[in-house]
Every structure is written in C-alpha cells, then in structure tokens.
Amino acid sequence: MHEGAIIHSIFETAKTIKEKENLKEISKIKIIVGQMHQVVEEIMFMYFDFMKKEYEGFENSELKIENINIKILCNHCGKTSEINEPVFVCPHCGSMETEIIAGNELHIASLEGMQNS
C-alpha cells in the first residue's frame, strides 16, 4: 500500500510550508491525485487521520482529495480522450501512439491554516 507513503510525504511537505509561512495550525489540506496513481481514497483518509496526530498543528486538520481522470492525446489522429482504465488506445482511431496529458498529478493544491500571533 503506497497510500501511507504518499500521506507521509504530504505531511512532511505541509509541515515545511507551515513552518516557512509561520502558521500555528493547518485546518485543511487539499491534494490533487491523478487516476494513474491508483490510490484508494478510504485508505488515504485512514492514514491521514492516523498520522495527523503525530504532527504538531495538524491534529484537527482535514483532507480533501480532488481526483483527476486520465486523459490521453493521440499522436496519430490528434484527438484527446478521457479514459477510465489505464489502457492507452485511442478510442477514436484505435492507435496506440498516445501520450498521457492528465491523470498523473500528485501534489498539494492548497493549505488552509491560522497564522501565529
């Protein structure tokens, strides 16, 4: 399960931002996750709730996940398509000459927090 490693990395990055921005606590972390990462949201939330107790200023934070579907560009016919499964065949012309243009994202989109006084 790679969800635990992803959440750990999210906390480490958010902790660095929290310190740099002089924030007292973080109330919300919104992440963007592309479908290519094949994460299970329930497991992400489970790890988040478990790990947030280990990070000062994150104890009451919540996680929001925005999923990005896989989108491909066909290098043969030039059309873009959203696909549900990681099968990289153009649904328009059947070509396998495609490239992923969306769905491989994984990053923090935003943090909400309270400044130190």
N, C-alpha and C positions, 0 to 999 in steps of 0.2 A: 504494500500500500504506500504509494508515494504522496498521498494526501497529507500525511504527518510532516513530511519533509517540506512540502510546499507551505503549509501553515507556519512551520518554524521559521522559514525564510521570510515570510510575510511579517511575522512579529519582529524579527531582527531588523528588517528594513524600516518598519514603522517605528521601532524604538530609536533608531538613528535619527529619523525625521523628527520625532518627538523631542529628542534632546537638542537637535540643531535649531528647532523652532521655539524652544523654551516652553513647551506645553506641559501643563500639570498632569492632564489625563487625556486619553483618547476615548471618545464615545462611540465612534463608528469608523469602520474600515470598509471601504468598497473596493472590491477587486474585479478585474476583467479576466475571464478564463475562456480560452478558446476550446472548442469541442475536441480538437486534436489531442488535448491533454487527458481526455477521458477520465476526469475526476468524478467521484461520486459526492454530490453535494451534502448528503446526510453525514458522510464521513468527514468532510471538510468542517461542517458545523460542530461535530463531536470533538474533533481535535482542537478547534478554535476555543470551544468552551472549556476544555481541559487545560490548554496551555495558557489561556489568558490570566489564570490565577498565578502563574509564575512570573508575570511581567508587571512591575510596578506602574500604576497609572492606566492599566488596561483591564482591570478587574471587572468593570461594568460596561465594557465595550461590546458592540455587536458587529457582526459580519454581514455584509451584503455582497452577493455574488451576481455579476452580470455575465451571462453566457453569450459567447459569440459563435454562431454557426460556421461551419466550414464553407468557404466559397472558393471556387476554382476559376481560373482563366484558361480557356482552350487556346493553345498556340496554333491550332490548325484552322478553326473557324472564327476565332476571335471573340466568342461569346463567353459571358460569365454565368456561372450557375452556383446556386446554393445546393449542397449535397448533405444528406442525412447520415451517411456512413462514409468512413474513410476509404471509398473506392473511387479512385481518381480517373474516371472515364467520363468524357463529355457526354451529357445526356442529349445534346443536340446533334452531334455528328458521329459519336462513338469513338473519337480519337482518345488515345492515352497520352497525348502530348499536352499535358496540363500542368499548371503550377498553382500552388496554394496562395491565395491572396488575402484570405481571412480565416480565422479559426485556430491560429497557432499562438494567440496572445496569452500572456500570463503576467500581470503586473497590478500594482496598486493604482487605482484610478483616483481615489481621494481619501483623505483622513479628516475626521471632524474631532475637534478637541477643545480644551479650555486652557487658556494662557495662564502661566504662573503670575501671581500678583506681586 
